[in-house]
Amino acid sequence: MMIKLLGNAISTFFSKNIFDNTVYLFKLGLGFWSAIYHANNRNGN
């Protein structure tokens, strides 16, 4: 019973958070590339 509850909690956690995690990683990557782009522009000019 306890193992089944734990399994349900874990699967719920992942299904609920996978979208949030994807959005977070996307924003993180976007910010990272934006910072590199601006740094390159500063060095070039």
GUBAZA-615195 format. One record per atom (N, C-alpha, C, O): atom name; x, y, z. Coordinates in steps of 0.02 Angstrom, whole numbers, always signed. Layout:
// residues N
<site name="CA" xx="X" yy="Y" zz="Z"/>
...
***
This chain:
// residues 45
<site name="N" xx="+42" yy="-61" zz="+0"/>
<site name="CA" xx="+0" yy="+0" zz="+0"/>
<site name="C" xx="+43" yy="+63" zz="+0"/>
<site name="O" xx="+32" yy="+109" zz="-39"/>
<site name="N" xx="+92" yy="+64" zz="+44"/>
<site name="CA" xx="+136" yy="+122" zz="+50"/>
<site name="C" xx="+176" yy="+133" zz="-15"/>
<site name="O" xx="+183" yy="+189" zz="-38"/>
<site name="N" xx="+201" yy="+78" zz="-43"/>
<site name="CA" xx="+240" yy="+82" zz="-105"/>
<site name="C" xx="+197" yy="+108" zz="-162"/>
<site name="O" xx="+219" yy="+147" zz="-203"/>
<site name="N" xx="+133" yy="+86" zz="-163"/>
<site name="CA" xx="+88" yy="+108" zz="-216"/>
<site name="C" xx="+75" yy="+183" zz="-209"/>
<site name="O" xx="+73" yy="+219" zz="-259"/>
<site name="N" xx="+65" yy="+207" zz="-148"/>
<site name="CA" xx="+54" yy="+278" zz="-137"/>
<site name="C" xx="+115" yy="+318" zz="-158"/>
<site name="O" xx="+108" yy="+371" zz="-189"/>
<site name="N" xx="+173" yy="+293" zz="-141"/>
<site name="CA" xx="+236" yy="+327" zz="-159"/>
<site name="C" xx="+243" yy="+330" zz="-235"/>
<site name="O" xx="+263" yy="+382" zz="-263"/>
<site name="N" xx="+228" yy="+275" zz="-269"/>
<site name="CA" xx="+231" yy="+273" zz="-342"/>
<site name="C" xx="+183" yy="+323" zz="-373"/>
<site name="O" xx="+200" yy="+356" zz="-422"/>
<site name="N" xx="+123" yy="+327" zz="-346"/>
<site name="CA" xx="+73" yy="+375" zz="-371"/>
<site name="C" xx="+97" yy="+446" zz="-361"/>
<site name="O" xx="+88" yy="+488" zz="-405"/>
<site name="N" xx="+126" yy="+460" zz="-303"/>
<site name="CA" xx="+150" yy="+527" zz="-288"/>
<site name="C" xx="+205" yy="+547" zz="-336"/>
<site name="O" xx="+207" yy="+604" zz="-361"/>
<site name="N" xx="+251" yy="+501" zz="-349"/>
<site name="CA" xx="+308" yy="+514" zz="-394"/>
<site name="C" xx="+283" yy="+526" zz="-466"/>
<site name="O" xx="+304" yy="+574" zz="-499"/>
<site name="N" xx="+237" yy="+483" zz="-490"/>
<site name="CA" xx="+213" yy="+491" zz="-558"/>
<site name="C" xx="+172" yy="+556" zz="-565"/>
<site name="O" xx="+175" yy="+589" zz="-617"/>
<site name="N" xx="+135" yy="+574" zz="-513"/>
<site name="CA" xx="+97" yy="+637" zz="-514"/>
<site name="C" xx="+144" yy="+696" zz="-515"/>
<site name="O" xx="+134" yy="+744" zz="-553"/>
<site name="N" xx="+197" yy="+693" zz="-475"/>
<site name="CA" xx="+247" yy="+746" zz="-472"/>
<site name="C" xx="+278" yy="+758" zz="-540"/>
<site name="O" xx="+284" yy="+815" zz="-563"/>
<site name="N" xx="+298" yy="+704" zz="-574"/>
<site name="CA" xx="+330" yy="+711" zz="-638"/>
<site name="C" xx="+282" yy="+735" zz="-692"/>
<site name="O" xx="+300" yy="+777" zz="-734"/>
<site name="N" xx="+221" yy="+710" zz="-692"/>
<site name="CA" xx="+173" yy="+730" zz="-743"/>
<site name="C" xx="+152" yy="+803" zz="-734"/>
<site name="O" xx="+137" yy="+837" zz="-782"/>
<site name="N" xx="+150" yy="+826" zz="-671"/>
<site name="CA" xx="+130" yy="+895" zz="-658"/>
<site name="C" xx="+187" yy="+943" zz="-673"/>
<site name="O" xx="+175" yy="+999" zz="-697"/>
<site name="N" xx="+248" yy="+922" zz="-660"/>
<site name="CA" xx="+304" yy="+968" zz="-664"/>
<site name="C" xx="+344" yy="+965" zz="-728"/>
<site name="O" xx="+387" yy="+1008" zz="-741"/>
<site name="N" xx="+331" yy="+916" zz="-770"/>
<site name="CA" xx="+371" yy="+909" zz="-831"/>
<site name="C" xx="+362" yy="+969" zz="-877"/>
<site name="O" xx="+409" yy="+992" zz="-908"/>
<site name="N" xx="+301" yy="+996" zz="-880"/>
<site name="CA" xx="+289" yy="+1055" zz="-921"/>
<site name="C" xx="+323" yy="+1116" zz="-892"/>
<site name="O" xx="+356" yy="+1154" zz="-927"/>
<site name="N" xx="+317" yy="+1125" zz="-826"/>
<site name="CA" xx="+349" yy="+1181" zz="-792"/>
<site name="C" xx="+425" yy="+1177" zz="-800"/>
<site name="O" xx="+457" yy="+1228" zz="-812"/>
<site name="N" xx="+452" yy="+1117" zz="-794"/>
<site name="CA" xx="+524" yy="+1108" zz="-801"/>
<site name="C" xx="+547" yy="+1124" zz="-872"/>
<site name="O" xx="+600" yy="+1154" zz="-882"/>
<site name="N" xx="+507" yy="+1105" zz="-921"/>
<site name="CA" xx="+523" yy="+1119" zz="-991"/>
<site name="C" xx="+524" yy="+1194" zz="-1004"/>
<site name="O" xx="+569" yy="+1220" zz="-1037"/>
<site name="N" xx="+473" yy="+1228" zz="-978"/>
<site name="CA" xx="+469" yy="+1301" zz="-986"/>
<site name="C" xx="+528" yy="+1335" zz="-952"/>
<site name="O" xx="+558" yy="+1381" zz="-979"/>
<site name="N" xx="+545" yy="+1310" zz="-892"/>
<site name="CA" xx="+601" yy="+1338" zz="-854"/>
<site name="C" xx="+667" yy="+1329" zz="-892"/>
<site name="O" xx="+706" yy="+1376" zz="-898"/>
<site name="N" xx="+678" yy="+1269" zz="-918"/>
<site name="CA" xx="+740" yy="+1256" zz="-956"/>
<site name="C" xx="+742" yy="+1298" zz="-1019"/>
<site name="O" xx="+795" yy="+1321" zz="-1039"/>
<site name="N" xx="+684" yy="+1307" zz="-1051"/>
<site name="CA" xx="+681" yy="+1347" zz="-1112"/>
<site name="C" xx="+699" yy="+1419" zz="-1097"/>
<site name="O" xx="+738" yy="+1450" zz="-1134"/>
<site name="N" xx="+671" yy="+1447" zz="-1043"/>
<site name="CA" xx="+687" yy="+1516" zz="-1023"/>
<site name="C" xx="+761" yy="+1523" zz="-1004"/>
<site name="O" xx="+793" yy="+1573" zz="-1021"/>
<site name="N" xx="+786" yy="+1472" zz="-970"/>
<site name="CA" xx="+856" yy="+1472" zz="-949"/>
<site name="C" xx="+901" yy="+1472" zz="-1010"/>
<site name="O" xx="+949" yy="+1510" zz="-1014"/>
<site name="N" xx="+886" yy="+1429" zz="-1059"/>
<site name="CA" xx="+925" yy="+1426" zz="-1120"/>
<site name="C" xx="+920" yy="+1490" zz="-1160"/>
<site name="O" xx="+970" yy="+1513" zz="-1189"/>
<site name="N" xx="+861" yy="+1519" zz="-1162"/>
<site name="CA" xx="+850" yy="+1581" zz="-1198"/>
<site name="C" xx="+892" yy="+1637" zz="-1167"/>
<site name="O" xx="+923" yy="+1676" zz="-1203"/>
<site name="N" xx="+891" yy="+1641" zz="-1101"/>
<site name="CA" xx="+930" yy="+1692" zz="-1066"/>
<site name="C" xx="+1005" yy="+1682" zz="-1077"/>
<site name="O" xx="+1043" yy="+1730" zz="-1084"/>
<site name="N" xx="+1026" yy="+1618" zz="-1078"/>
<site name="CA" xx="+1096" yy="+1601" zz="-1088"/>
<site name="C" xx="+1120" yy="+1623" zz="-1157"/>
<site name="O" xx="+1172" yy="+1655" zz="-1163"/>
<site name="N" xx="+1081" yy="+1606" zz="-1209"/>
<site name="CA" xx="+1100" yy="+1625" zz="-1277"/>
<site name="C" xx="+1096" yy="+1700" zz="-1287"/>
<site name="O" xx="+1137" yy="+1728" zz="-1323"/>
<site name="N" xx="+1048" yy="+1732" zz="-1254"/>
<site name="CA" xx="+1041" yy="+1805" zz="-1258"/>
<site name="C" xx="+1103" yy="+1838" zz="-1229"/>
<site name="O" xx="+1129" yy="+1887" zz="-1257"/>
<site name="N" xx="+1127" yy="+1812" zz="-1172"/>
<site name="CA" xx="+1186" yy="+1840" zz="-1139"/>
<site name="C" xx="+1247" yy="+1833" zz="-1184"/>
<site name="O" xx="+1287" yy="+1879" zz="-1190"/>
<site name="N" xx="+1255" yy="+1774" zz="-1215"/>
<site name="CA" xx="+1312" yy="+1762" zz="-1260"/>
<site name="C" xx="+1308" yy="+1809" zz="-1320"/>
<site name="O" xx="+1359" yy="+1837" zz="-1341"/>
<site name="N" xx="+1248" yy="+1816" zz="-1348"/>
<site name="CA" xx="+1239" yy="+1859" zz="-1407"/>
<site name="C" xx="+1258" yy="+1931" zz="-1391"/>
<site name="O" xx="+1294" yy="+1963" zz="-1430"/>
<site name="N" xx="+1235" yy="+1957" zz="-1334"/>
<site name="CA" xx="+1251" yy="+2026" zz="-1315"/>
<site name="C" xx="+1325" yy="+2034" zz="-1299"/>
<site name="O" xx="+1355" yy="+2086" zz="-1314"/>
<site name="N" xx="+1355" yy="+1983" zz="-1268"/>
<site name="CA" xx="+1426" yy="+1985" zz="-1252"/>
<site name="C" xx="+1467" yy="+1988" zz="-1317"/>
<site name="O" xx="+1516" yy="+2025" zz="-1321"/>
<site name="N" xx="+1447" yy="+1949" zz="-1366"/>
<site name="CA" xx="+1482" yy="+1949" zz="-1431"/>
<site name="C" xx="+1475" yy="+2016" zz="-1466"/>
<site name="O" xx="+1522" yy="+2039" zz="-1497"/>
<site name="N" xx="+1417" yy="+2046" zz="-1461"/>
<site name="CA" xx="+1405" yy="+2111" zz="-1492"/>
<site name="C" xx="+1449" yy="+2165" zz="-1460"/>
<site name="O" xx="+1476" yy="+2208" zz="-1495"/>
<site name="N" xx="+1456" yy="+2162" zz="-1394"/>
<site name="CA" xx="+1497" yy="+2210" zz="-1358"/>
<site name="C" xx="+1571" yy="+2203" zz="-1378"/>
<site name="O" xx="+1606" yy="+2252" zz="-1386"/>
<site name="N" xx="+1593" yy="+2140" zz="-1385"/>
<site name="CA" xx="+1662" yy="+2128" zz="-1404"/>
<site name="C" xx="+1676" yy="+2149" zz="-1475"/>
<site name="O" xx="+1731" yy="+2173" zz="-1491"/>
<site name="N" xx="+1626" yy="+2141" zz="-1518"/>
<site name="CA" xx="+1635" yy="+2157" zz="-1589"/>
<site name="C" xx="+1638" yy="+2231" zz="-1602"/>
<site name="O" xx="+1674" yy="+2254" zz="-1646"/>
<site name="N" xx="+1600" yy="+2269" zz="-1564"/>
<site name="CA" xx="+1595" yy="+2341" zz="-1578"/>
<site name="C" xx="+1647" yy="+2381" zz="-1539"/>
<site name="O" xx="+1649" yy="+2442" zz="-1545"/>
***
